[in-house]
């Protein structure tokens, strides 16, 4: 038996290895230049969330009593892990800095110059001062810092300039804070007439004008050093409050604004005396202080390509592949009544989902729509279609999950709009998130209701559907829809765990046990000398029970192929434990978000897709829905999806014991899965 530390990859470290794969995209010369900048932004945003959630959680565990730990987790183990995290974060930050400065040089070779306040011509200086006076000055509200006054409550993830003001030959210094306005773009494109492009950070625009901003102070010198903080993002529902979930969420969201400080990042050039002032006033712990570069919040780079549109530096836009049968149909319901349909986003448009809801809103035979919403777009056509359905006399019942992390306020807003329109809106449960992506339409046909469903791997969000690779299924098959009715029974009565699902897999009732049973079945086939394999695609693999079962299957001779985008706690390729397990991770233009669970089943293959990853939280503490694919045409398309991904030799990284994130050895022909699957769908569905 393997020792525990060799049997599982630490969850937090595995997440950092995933984010390193994101950073790799910024170094890939085959990726367009501005897209590489975006990947730097994505990496930075991911790191922020890692500290807000995972590091914060572990620091919170350190404050608990030993008896509170699950599975006897010890404080010393957490301390050692946090130390390892600090080391890995520092390593990745150094790598990030190298890539960032390399990209600045590449921008120069393309006549794009990133300037600071010290590298400006007189004309540029005048343009920037004019921009500051007309656009920026009115948005700034400096805070003066004193030894004898309380330190202000800083906002999570906001960017602040810590300003130092002093005179020559005078030991007295005055400090101030200036928050960069979120209403203004982080980058200013300086007007140019020479054919070159010039960019400057808003930080430097303000630095250049500090004397103007603090004109009431009689100082000779003004300096500014960027700082930011990261707060614990966990929401504590264990509060003395008896209101409903909607009101409680409003209350607990306020906690996040004053959550425990997890990280303080400062410009490494900040003078020691100034840093000492902040450490003292903010009561900073040593392990929360991180020295960084001049600029923070590089997540703003995600938006940079839209400011300087140069088509050769971005990926070409993707033209969605039409589903001609649906496009030509007068009624989607008539087509879905005949057979199932699959949509592979972003290769095919999310508009089919909006049309499905819009038709349900208008169809006189439709009387009820039920849907689960986890994350919706800022301007949501899905919600607007549901509101339209209410106005047309339909009964609309919505489960709005208010605990969708970092989307809570948006979900509160849309809940208000739905309630105002007259929809019945429920808000989930404190201890059990509803993470499923299911819509059920009740249509009167003859004397009975016929049920039409949409089931997805991704959210009902028209924006992310253009950025995430997800699957959506339309079906009216009673083997699926009858079970989906029971899912809504579960949502209505969350304690009703006695529901019997005939075909679909639902967490927390039968999903985990069914997956374990199906892996066991492959083990038995292998022991009988029959062909046995398991092929899974998911975002994260963390649940130890399933990992151990996969190890058992590997030892029995079951061939296991895993595509895991993010966290993978399983260790592949270890002799005597996982030698029959291969695992890869694909990071490319679009975020891989699809879940596929495919079993050999002695030649009678079974394939499932749905909302659940293989994490304990998904399997035991969330409502998740995973359905079998019963339509032969849809089944073939999803099989090809997996097989093309598994053949990738351009963007696939090998997950192994060393976690080196090595690319697969390039093959002939080159197979870049996202491009290949788009071509597959294009060949199959164009001009049928």
VMD Tcl script that draws the C-alpha trace (Angstrom):
set ca {
  {0.00 0.00 0.00}
  {1.28 3.45 -0.91}
  {1.98 5.93 1.84}
  {-0.75 8.55 2.15}
  {1.45 11.44 1.02}
  {2.23 9.55 -2.21}
  {-1.30 8.31 -2.74}
  {-2.94 11.70 -3.22}
  {-1.83 15.02 -4.62}
  {-2.64 17.82 -2.21}
  {-5.76 19.63 -3.37}
  {-4.38 23.16 -2.92}
  {-1.08 22.39 -4.63}
  {-2.90 20.67 -7.48}
  {-4.89 23.85 -7.97}
  {-1.67 25.86 -8.20}
  {-0.31 23.38 -10.76}
  {-3.51 23.96 -12.76}
  {-2.98 27.72 -12.67}
  {0.58 27.15 -13.83}
  {-0.94 25.54 -16.93}
  {-2.87 28.77 -17.46}
  {0.39 30.70 -17.18}
  {1.94 28.38 -19.77}
  {-0.53 29.72 -22.34}
  {1.01 33.18 -21.89}
  {4.39 31.72 -22.91}
  {3.12 29.81 -25.97}
  {4.23 31.62 -29.17}
  {1.39 29.93 -31.10}
  {-1.08 31.95 -28.99}
  {-1.79 35.45 -30.38}
  {-0.02 38.22 -28.50}
  {-3.04 39.91 -26.90}
  {-4.47 36.52 -25.95}
  {-1.25 35.83 -24.07}
  {-1.81 39.03 -22.12}
  {-5.32 37.80 -21.34}
  {-3.92 34.56 -19.95}
  {-1.71 36.62 -17.63}
  {-4.92 38.31 -16.49}
  {-6.70 34.99 -15.99}
  {-3.75 33.65 -14.01}
  {-3.79 36.73 -11.78}
  {-7.55 36.54 -11.25}
  {-7.26 32.84 -10.38}
  {-4.53 33.53 -7.83}
  {-6.69 36.15 -6.14}
  {-9.59 33.72 -5.87}
  {-7.25 31.02 -4.55}
  {-6.28 33.26 -1.64}
  {-9.84 34.47 -1.05}
  {-11.19 30.92 -0.85}
  {-8.63 28.16 -0.34}
  {-5.90 29.94 1.64}
  {-8.57 31.71 3.69}
  {-10.27 28.39 4.46}
  {-7.05 26.81 5.70}
  {-6.18 29.82 7.81}
  {-9.65 29.60 9.32}
  {-9.01 25.93 10.15}
  {-5.91 26.92 12.08}
  {-8.09 28.98 14.40}
  {-10.38 26.04 15.18}
  {-9.95 23.56 17.97}
  {-8.33 20.26 17.08}
  {-11.59 18.42 17.75}
  {-13.26 20.46 15.02}
  {-11.07 19.04 12.26}
  {-12.50 16.48 9.84}
  {-10.57 13.21 9.75}
  {-8.24 14.34 12.52}
  {-6.56 17.00 10.44}
  {-3.73 18.53 12.43}
  {-2.70 22.14 12.69}
  {0.89 21.24 11.93}
  {-0.12 19.67 8.61}
  {-1.97 22.83 7.65}
  {0.98 25.02 8.63}
  {3.31 22.90 6.52}
  {0.91 23.03 3.60}
  {0.53 26.83 3.86}
  {4.32 27.14 3.88}
  {4.47 25.01 0.73}
  {1.74 27.18 -0.83}
  {3.78 30.31 -0.05}
  {6.80 28.73 -1.73}
  {4.84 27.70 -4.83}
  {3.10 31.08 -5.09}
  {6.47 32.84 -4.93}
  {7.83 30.51 -7.63}
  {4.86 31.17 -9.89}
  {5.06 34.92 -9.29}
  {8.68 34.95 -10.44}
  {7.63 33.02 -13.53}
  {4.78 35.47 -14.09}
  {7.14 38.46 -13.86}
  {9.50 36.95 -16.42}
  {6.65 36.29 -18.85}
  {5.19 39.77 -18.32}
  {8.45 41.53 -19.18}
  {8.98 39.22 -22.17}
  {5.56 40.19 -23.49}
  {6.37 43.89 -23.06}
  {9.39 43.34 -25.31}
  {7.26 41.53 -27.88}
  {4.77 44.41 -27.81}
  {7.62 46.80 -28.58}
  {8.57 44.76 -31.64}
  {5.00 45.34 -32.83}
  {5.23 49.11 -32.22}
  {3.14 48.91 -29.04}
  {4.91 50.69 -26.20}
  {3.92 50.39 -22.54}
  {5.06 53.61 -20.89}
  {5.25 54.87 -17.33}
  {5.18 58.40 -15.93}
  {8.94 58.76 -16.44}
  {8.99 57.88 -20.15}
  {6.86 60.52 -21.82}
  {7.32 63.19 -24.43}
  {6.07 66.70 -23.72}
  {3.07 66.16 -26.00}
  {2.20 62.87 -24.28}
  {2.60 64.55 -20.92}
  {0.15 67.26 -21.89}
  {-2.37 64.68 -23.19}
  {-2.18 62.71 -19.95}
  {-2.55 65.79 -17.75}
  {-5.58 66.81 -19.80}
  {-7.07 63.30 -19.44}
  {-6.45 63.36 -15.69}
  {-8.06 66.75 -15.24}
  {-11.11 66.00 -17.39}
  {-11.76 62.32 -16.63}
  {-9.95 61.13 -13.51}
  {-9.59 63.89 -10.91}
  {-13.29 64.04 -10.04}
  {-13.33 60.28 -9.31}
  {-10.54 60.33 -6.70}
  {-11.14 60.74 -2.97}
  {-7.83 60.47 -1.06}
  {-7.67 59.30 2.54}
  {-5.08 60.92 4.80}
  {-3.42 58.46 7.20}
  {-2.32 59.44 10.71}
  {-0.81 57.61 13.67}
  {-3.60 58.74 15.96}
  {-6.62 57.94 13.76}
  {-8.16 54.51 12.96}
  {-7.00 52.91 9.74}
  {-9.72 52.83 7.05}
  {-11.38 49.57 6.07}
  {-9.84 48.66 2.71}
  {-11.86 46.94 0.00}
  {-11.07 43.43 -1.10}
  {-9.12 43.25 -4.39}
  {-9.29 47.02 -4.98}
  {-6.09 48.78 -6.06}
  {-4.73 51.51 -3.83}
  {-1.84 53.87 -4.27}
  {-0.07 54.35 -0.96}
  {1.20 57.92 -1.25}
  {4.29 59.21 0.51}
  {4.71 63.02 0.80}
  {7.86 64.66 2.20}
  {10.26 67.63 1.95}
  {14.01 67.61 1.39}
  {15.95 67.58 4.64}
  {12.82 66.92 6.72}
  {12.27 63.61 8.54}
  {8.53 64.18 8.73}
  {6.43 62.25 6.21}
  {2.73 62.17 5.52}
  {0.93 59.16 4.06}
  {-2.30 58.89 2.12}
  {-4.32 56.31 0.21}
  {-5.86 56.77 -3.22}
  {-8.20 54.08 -4.52}
  {-8.14 53.60 -8.27}
  {-11.66 54.22 -9.58}
  {-13.36 51.08 -10.89}
  {-15.48 53.24 -13.18}
  {-12.42 54.05 -15.30}
  {-10.40 51.76 -17.49}
  {-7.14 50.53 -16.00}
  {-5.27 51.49 -19.17}
  {-5.10 54.74 -21.10}
  {-4.24 54.69 -24.80}
  {-2.21 57.85 -25.34}
  {-3.15 59.71 -28.53}
  {-0.58 59.08 -31.27}
  {0.17 60.41 -34.74}
  {3.30 58.40 -35.56}
  {1.67 55.03 -36.29}
  {2.77 53.53 -32.98}
  {0.52 52.67 -30.05}
  {1.31 53.94 -26.54}
  {-0.25 52.55 -23.38}
  {0.03 53.69 -19.77}
  {-1.43 52.29 -16.56}
  {-4.02 54.43 -14.81}
  {-1.77 54.02 -11.76}
  {0.91 56.03 -13.54}
  {-1.54 58.63 -14.79}
  {-2.35 59.33 -11.13}
  {1.30 59.17 -10.05}
  {2.08 61.83 -12.61}
  {-0.55 64.12 -11.12}
  {-0.06 63.58 -7.38}
  {1.08 67.15 -6.84}
  {-2.14 68.36 -8.43}
  {-4.23 65.93 -6.36}
  {-2.56 66.98 -3.10}
  {-2.11 70.65 -3.99}
  {-3.28 71.76 -0.54}
  {-0.19 70.16 1.04}
  {3.13 71.98 0.92}
  {5.51 69.13 0.04}
  {8.41 68.89 -2.40}
  {8.11 65.18 -3.21}
  {5.21 62.81 -3.90}
  {5.69 59.06 -4.37}
  {3.14 56.28 -4.74}
  {3.40 52.52 -4.19}
  {0.66 50.13 -5.18}
  {-0.97 47.93 -2.52}
  {-3.94 45.62 -2.43}
  {-5.49 43.27 0.09}
  {-7.32 39.96 -0.20}
  {-10.08 39.09 2.26}
  {-11.67 35.80 3.26}
  {-14.59 35.33 0.85}
  {-16.43 32.71 2.92}
  {-19.99 33.61 3.88}
  {-20.99 32.64 7.40}
  {-24.64 31.60 7.64}
  {-24.33 30.63 11.29}
  {-25.66 33.98 12.39}
  {-28.46 34.86 14.75}
  {-31.01 35.67 12.09}
  {-34.39 34.10 11.51}
  {-35.37 35.70 8.19}
  {-35.73 33.92 4.86}
  {-32.78 32.94 2.66}
  {-33.06 36.08 0.53}
  {-32.84 38.43 3.52}
  {-30.15 36.35 5.18}
  {-27.98 36.48 2.06}
  {-28.24 40.26 2.01}
  {-27.07 40.30 5.60}
  {-24.17 37.89 5.28}
  {-22.86 39.51 2.08}
  {-21.88 42.44 4.24}
  {-19.48 40.09 6.08}
  {-17.38 39.67 2.96}
  {-16.57 43.39 2.92}
  {-14.96 43.07 6.35}
  {-13.77 39.46 6.12}
  {-10.44 38.46 7.65}
  {-7.42 39.80 5.79}
  {-5.64 36.90 4.09}
  {-3.02 38.69 2.00}
  {-1.41 42.13 1.82}
  {0.52 42.73 -1.40}
  {2.81 45.74 -1.72}
  {5.29 47.18 -4.17}
  {8.65 45.73 -3.13}
  {10.17 49.21 -3.60}
  {8.04 50.66 -0.79}
  {10.41 52.26 1.79}
  {10.84 50.13 4.94}
  {9.54 52.85 7.24}
  {6.39 53.20 5.17}
  {5.82 49.44 5.10}
  {6.32 49.33 8.86}
  {3.57 51.94 9.23}
  {1.08 49.80 7.26}
  {2.03 46.62 9.10}
  {1.44 48.31 12.43}
  {-1.78 50.13 11.53}
  {-3.32 47.11 9.76}
  {-2.12 44.56 12.36}
  {-0.61 42.44 9.60}
  {0.75 38.96 10.28}
  {4.08 38.10 8.72}
  {2.69 35.24 6.63}
  {0.10 37.55 5.04}
  {2.64 40.08 3.69}
  {3.75 39.61 0.08}
  {6.26 41.81 -1.73}
  {5.27 42.27 -5.37}
  {6.08 44.34 -8.42}
  {5.05 47.90 -9.18}
  {1.61 46.92 -10.52}
  {-1.02 44.61 -9.05}
  {-4.40 43.31 -10.22}
  {-3.17 42.11 -13.57}
  {-6.60 40.54 -14.02}
  {-7.44 43.81 -15.79}
  {-5.34 42.52 -18.70}
  {-8.29 40.28 -19.57}
  {-10.05 43.34 -21.00}
  {-7.02 44.84 -22.73}
  {-7.57 43.47 -26.27}
  {-10.83 45.41 -26.61}
  {-8.99 48.70 -26.01}
  {-6.49 48.25 -28.81}
  {-8.27 46.16 -31.44}
  {-5.66 44.67 -33.76}
  {-7.08 41.51 -35.27}
  {-3.78 39.76 -35.88}
  {-3.09 39.77 -32.13}
  {-6.31 37.98 -31.09}
  {-7.97 34.70 -31.93}
  {-10.36 35.00 -34.88}
  {-13.99 35.09 -33.82}
  {-15.79 31.77 -33.93}
  {-18.85 31.49 -36.16}
  {-21.38 29.22 -34.40}
  {-22.29 26.10 -36.34}
  {-26.03 26.04 -37.03}
  {-28.25 23.11 -36.13}
  {-30.19 23.20 -39.37}
  {-33.05 21.00 -38.20}
  {-33.78 23.39 -35.37}
  {-33.25 26.50 -37.49}
  {-35.77 25.29 -40.06}
  {-38.34 24.18 -37.50}
  {-41.42 26.28 -36.81}
  {-41.50 24.75 -33.34}
  {-38.61 23.44 -31.30}
  {-41.06 21.33 -29.31}
  {-42.17 19.49 -32.46}
  {-38.58 18.59 -33.24}
  {-37.61 17.67 -29.68}
  {-40.68 15.44 -29.48}
  {-39.13 13.35 -32.25}
  {-35.56 13.04 -31.01}
  {-32.90 14.48 -28.71}
  {-30.56 17.31 -29.71}
  {-27.13 18.25 -28.41}
  {-25.56 21.70 -28.39}
  {-21.81 21.97 -27.91}
  {-21.04 25.50 -26.74}
  {-19.35 27.70 -27.85}
  {-19.17 25.86 -31.17}
  {-22.97 26.04 -31.36}
  {-25.07 28.95 -30.18}
  {-26.64 29.32 -26.74}
  {-29.48 31.16 -28.52}
  {-31.23 27.79 -28.97}
  {-31.76 27.71 -25.20}
  {-33.19 31.24 -25.22}
  {-35.44 30.28 -28.15}
  {-36.62 27.20 -26.23}
  {-37.70 29.44 -23.33}
  {-39.14 32.11 -25.62}
  {-41.28 29.54 -27.44}
  {-42.39 28.14 -24.09}
  {-43.44 31.67 -23.09}
  {-45.57 32.06 -26.21}
  {-46.91 28.54 -26.78}
  {-50.58 28.35 -25.62}
  {-50.13 24.64 -24.81}
  {-47.33 25.34 -22.31}
  {-48.58 26.06 -18.81}
  {-45.53 25.62 -16.52}
  {-41.77 26.18 -16.65}
  {-39.40 25.00 -13.91}
  {-35.72 25.89 -13.94}
  {-32.64 25.93 -11.70}
  {-30.40 29.00 -12.02}
  {-26.88 29.09 -10.59}
  {-25.12 31.88 -12.50}
  {-26.80 34.09 -15.08}
  {-25.47 36.84 -17.33}
  {-25.43 40.48 -16.27}
  {-28.00 41.19 -18.98}
  {-29.81 37.87 -19.01}
  {-31.99 36.85 -21.95}
  {-32.81 33.70 -20.01}
  {-34.37 35.64 -17.14}
  {-36.07 38.03 -19.55}
  {-37.64 35.05 -21.33}
  {-38.89 33.70 -17.99}
  {-40.36 37.11 -17.10}
  {-42.05 37.17 -20.50}
  {-43.53 33.74 -19.78}
  {-45.06 35.04 -16.54}
  {-46.56 37.98 -18.40}
  {-48.08 35.52 -20.87}
  {-49.83 33.67 -18.07}
  {-47.41 30.78 -17.59}
  {-46.55 29.44 -14.18}
  {-42.81 29.97 -13.75}
  {-41.03 28.34 -10.80}
  {-37.36 29.24 -10.35}
  {-34.78 27.85 -7.96}
  {-32.25 30.69 -7.75}
  {-29.12 29.51 -5.97}
  {-28.07 32.52 -3.93}
  {-24.85 30.89 -2.74}
  {-23.15 30.89 -6.16}
  {-19.82 32.29 -5.00}
  {-19.10 35.85 -6.21}
  {-22.43 35.94 -8.09}
  {-24.61 36.33 -5.00}
  {-25.42 40.00 -5.59}
  {-26.30 39.41 -9.24}
  {-28.58 36.54 -8.25}
  {-30.27 38.71 -5.63}
  {-30.91 41.33 -8.30}
  {-32.46 38.86 -10.76}
  {-34.48 37.22 -8.01}
  {-36.03 40.62 -7.30}
  {-36.92 41.06 -10.96}
  {-38.50 37.61 -11.19}
  {-40.54 38.10 -8.02}
  {-41.71 41.51 -9.21}
  {-42.90 39.88 -12.45}
  {-44.88 37.27 -10.54}
  {-42.67 34.19 -10.79}
  {-42.39 31.80 -7.87}
  {-38.78 32.03 -6.72}
  {-37.10 29.78 -4.18}
  {-33.63 30.44 -2.85}
  {-32.06 27.09 -2.04}
  {-30.84 25.84 1.28}
  {-28.11 26.87 3.68}
  {-26.30 23.51 3.79}
  {-27.02 22.19 0.29}
  {-26.35 24.14 -2.91}
  {-28.44 23.48 -6.00}
  {-25.77 23.29 -8.70}
  {-27.76 21.39 -11.35}
  {-28.56 23.03 -14.68}
  {-32.06 21.81 -15.55}
  {-35.14 23.29 -17.19}
  {-38.45 21.42 -17.48}
  {-41.37 22.64 -19.62}
  {-44.89 21.26 -19.11}
  {-46.91 21.21 -22.34}
  {-50.51 20.01 -22.57}
  {-50.83 17.60 -25.50}
  {-54.24 15.96 -25.71}
  {-55.39 14.96 -22.25}
  {-51.93 14.73 -20.73}
  {-48.82 16.79 -20.08}
  {-45.75 16.09 -22.16}
  {-42.47 17.18 -20.59}
  {-39.64 18.85 -22.50}
  {-36.27 19.34 -20.89}
  {-32.94 21.05 -21.25}
  {-30.03 19.68 -19.20}
  {-26.61 21.31 -19.28}
  {-23.07 21.03 -18.00}
  {-22.82 24.83 -17.86}
  {-24.83 27.70 -16.47}
  {-27.77 29.45 -18.08}
  {-25.46 32.27 -19.05}
  {-25.27 33.55 -22.61}
  {-21.93 35.31 -21.99}
  {-19.93 32.44 -20.53}
  {-21.43 30.11 -23.16}
  {-19.17 31.92 -25.65}
  {-16.10 31.30 -23.49}
  {-16.73 27.89 -21.86}
  {-16.88 24.50 -23.55}
  {-20.15 22.97 -22.36}
  {-22.82 20.56 -23.50}
  {-26.58 21.09 -23.49}
  {-29.18 18.43 -24.22}
  {-32.78 18.90 -25.39}
  {-34.98 15.86 -24.74}
  {-38.57 14.79 -24.27}
  {-37.66 11.17 -23.52}
  {-39.84 10.09 -20.56}
  {-36.98 7.99 -19.19}
  {-35.24 11.30 -18.53}
  {-38.07 13.77 -17.99}
  {-39.97 11.59 -15.48}
  {-36.85 11.43 -13.35}
  {-36.28 15.18 -13.74}
  {-39.73 15.77 -12.23}
  {-38.46 13.99 -9.14}
  {-35.42 16.31 -9.07}
  {-37.81 19.21 -8.61}
  {-39.62 17.20 -5.93}
  {-36.27 16.95 -4.16}
  {-35.70 20.68 -4.54}
  {-39.17 21.36 -3.12}
  {-38.49 19.08 -0.16}
  {-34.75 18.79 0.37}
  {-35.16 16.17 3.11}
  {-36.90 13.77 0.73}
  {-33.92 11.46 0.12}
  {-36.17 8.44 -0.50}
  {-36.86 9.37 -4.12}
  {-36.19 6.57 -6.58}
  {-34.49 7.64 -9.79}
  {-34.75 5.03 -12.52}
  {-32.27 6.39 -15.05}
  {-30.61 9.64 -14.07}
  {-27.96 10.11 -11.40}
  {-28.67 12.74 -8.76}
  {-26.49 14.03 -5.94}
  {-26.66 13.67 -3.03}
  {-28.95 10.63 -3.47}
  {-27.52 8.13 -5.95}
  {-24.79 9.79 -8.02}
  {-21.75 8.79 -5.98}
  {-22.99 5.28 -5.19}
  {-23.87 4.70 -8.86}
  {-20.46 5.79 -10.11}
  {-18.76 3.55 -7.55}
  {-20.99 0.66 -8.60}
  {-20.26 1.18 -12.29}
  {-16.50 1.24 -11.65}
  {-16.92 -1.96 -9.60}
  {-18.73 -3.49 -12.56}
  {-15.72 -2.73 -14.78}
  {-13.49 -4.37 -12.16}
  {-15.57 -7.55 -12.34}
  {-15.45 -7.56 -16.14}
  {-11.65 -7.16 -16.04}
  {-11.32 -10.04 -13.59}
  {-13.32 -12.19 -16.02}
  {-10.82 -11.37 -18.76}
  {-13.23 -9.09 -20.61}
  {-12.45 -5.67 -22.03}
  {-12.94 -3.07 -19.33}
  {-12.32 0.66 -19.36}
  {-13.45 3.94 -17.83}
  {-13.23 7.35 -19.55}
  {-13.96 10.46 -17.52}
  {-13.79 14.16 -18.35}
  {-14.33 16.71 -15.59}
  {-13.08 19.91 -14.03}
  {-11.86 18.43 -10.75}
  {-11.17 15.00 -9.23}
  {-10.93 15.23 -5.45}
  {-13.25 12.66 -3.82}
  {-11.07 10.05 -2.09}
  {-13.67 7.26 -2.28}
  {-13.81 7.53 -6.07}
  {-10.05 7.94 -6.35}
  {-9.52 4.77 -4.30}
  {-12.04 2.93 -6.45}
  {-10.19 4.02 -9.58}
  {-6.94 2.76 -8.02}
  {-8.66 -0.57 -7.31}
  {-9.88 -0.70 -10.90}
  {-6.40 0.04 -12.22}
  {-4.96 -2.83 -10.17}
  {-7.65 -5.11 -11.60}
  {-6.57 -4.23 -15.15}
  {-9.24 -1.65 -16.04}
  {-7.85 0.93 -18.47}
  {-8.69 4.41 -17.19}
  {-8.46 7.62 -19.22}
  {-8.98 10.91 -17.38}
  {-9.26 14.43 -18.76}
  {-9.14 16.77 -15.74}
  {-8.92 20.49 -16.38}
  {-8.22 21.66 -12.83}
  {-7.62 19.91 -9.52}
  {-6.58 16.25 -9.73}
  {-5.76 14.61 -6.40}
  {-5.31 11.20 -8.05}
  {-1.71 10.23 -8.85}
  {-1.57 8.48 -12.25}
  {1.00 6.00 -13.50}
  {2.31 4.64 -10.18}
  {3.33 0.97 -10.38}
  {1.17 -1.19 -8.15}
  {-1.38 1.59 -7.59}
  {-2.34 3.43 -10.77}
  {-0.24 2.06 -13.61}
  {-3.36 1.64 -15.81}
  {-4.44 5.25 -15.31}
  {-3.50 8.07 -17.69}
  {-4.54 11.65 -17.09}
  {-4.26 14.84 -19.13}
  {-5.38 18.43 -18.77}
  {-6.30 20.68 -21.71}
  {-5.96 24.46 -21.46}
  {-6.71 26.37 -24.64}
  {-8.69 29.26 -26.09}
  {-11.91 28.22 -24.36}
  {-12.34 27.05 -20.77}
  {-12.98 23.30 -20.72}
  {-16.07 22.82 -18.55}
  {-17.81 19.69 -19.86}
  {-18.35 16.61 -17.69}
  {-18.48 13.17 -19.33}
  {-18.61 9.78 -17.57}
  {-18.23 6.87 -20.01}
  {-18.12 3.15 -19.16}
  {-17.29 0.15 -21.37}
  {-19.93 -2.03 -19.67}
  {-18.84 -5.19 -21.51}
  {-19.44 -3.56 -24.88}
  {-22.86 -2.16 -24.03}
  {-21.40 1.29 -23.47}
  {-22.96 3.77 -21.05}
  {-22.25 7.49 -21.25}
  {-23.45 10.20 -18.87}
  {-23.15 13.97 -18.83}
  {-24.28 16.68 -16.45}
  {-23.36 19.26 -13.86}
  {-21.25 17.32 -11.35}
  {-17.52 17.17 -10.83}
  {-16.00 14.38 -8.77}
  {-15.52 16.43 -5.62}
  {-17.02 15.45 -2.29}
  {-18.84 18.79 -2.15}
  {-20.55 18.04 -5.48}
  {-21.37 14.44 -4.70}
  {-22.57 14.84 -1.11}
  {-23.40 18.50 -0.47}
  {-25.01 19.73 -3.69}
  {-27.98 18.89 -5.87}
  {-26.39 17.73 -9.13}
  {-27.97 16.07 -12.15}
  {-26.17 13.69 -14.52}
  {-28.17 12.02 -17.31}
  {-27.55 8.99 -19.52}
  {-27.27 9.71 -23.24}
  {-29.92 7.55 -24.89}
  {-30.11 9.05 -28.39}
  {-27.67 7.31 -30.77}
  {-26.79 10.47 -32.72}
  {-26.10 12.52 -29.59}
  {-24.16 9.60 -28.14}
  {-21.85 9.52 -31.16}
  {-21.21 13.28 -30.98}
  {-20.23 13.11 -27.31}
  {-18.05 10.04 -27.86}
  {-16.20 11.95 -30.57}
  {-15.90 14.91 -28.20}
  {-14.03 12.75 -25.70}
  {-11.93 10.84 -28.26}
  {-10.79 14.02 -30.02}
  {-9.87 15.56 -26.67}
  {-7.98 12.43 -25.67}
  {-6.00 12.57 -28.94}
  {-4.90 16.19 -28.38}
  {-1.14 16.59 -28.79}
  {-0.97 20.40 -28.91}
  {-2.68 21.68 -25.77}
  {-2.80 18.55 -23.59}
  {-0.52 18.46 -20.55}
  {0.33 15.20 -18.82}
  {-0.78 14.91 -15.20}
  {1.80 12.76 -13.43}
  {3.52 12.20 -10.10}
  {5.93 15.11 -10.56}
  {3.26 17.65 -11.59}
  {5.63 19.18 -14.12}
  {2.84 20.07 -16.56}
  {4.78 18.69 -19.51}
  {3.02 18.89 -22.85}
  {2.23 15.61 -24.54}
  {4.83 14.68 -27.12}
  {3.81 16.32 -30.40}
  {2.47 13.86 -32.93}
  {1.70 13.72 -36.60}
  {-0.81 14.92 -37.48}
  {-1.07 17.70 -34.94}
  {-4.36 17.52 -33.09}
  {-5.62 20.59 -31.28}
  {-8.84 19.31 -29.74}
  {-10.90 22.49 -29.69}
  {-10.18 23.18 -33.35}
  {-10.68 19.53 -34.31}
  {-14.06 19.22 -32.62}
  {-15.26 22.42 -34.25}
  {-14.22 20.94 -37.60}
  {-16.01 17.67 -36.74}
  {-19.28 19.48 -36.01}
  {-18.88 21.70 -39.03}
  {-18.45 18.70 -41.32}
  {-21.40 16.87 -39.79}
  {-23.96 19.65 -39.43}
  {-23.26 22.11 -42.22}
  {-25.50 21.80 -45.29}
  {-27.24 18.62 -44.16}
}
mol new
graphics top color blue
foreach p $ca { graphics top sphere $p radius 0.5 }
foreach p [lrange $ca 0 end-1] q [lrange $ca 1 end] { graphics top cylinder $p $q radius 0.2 }
display resetview
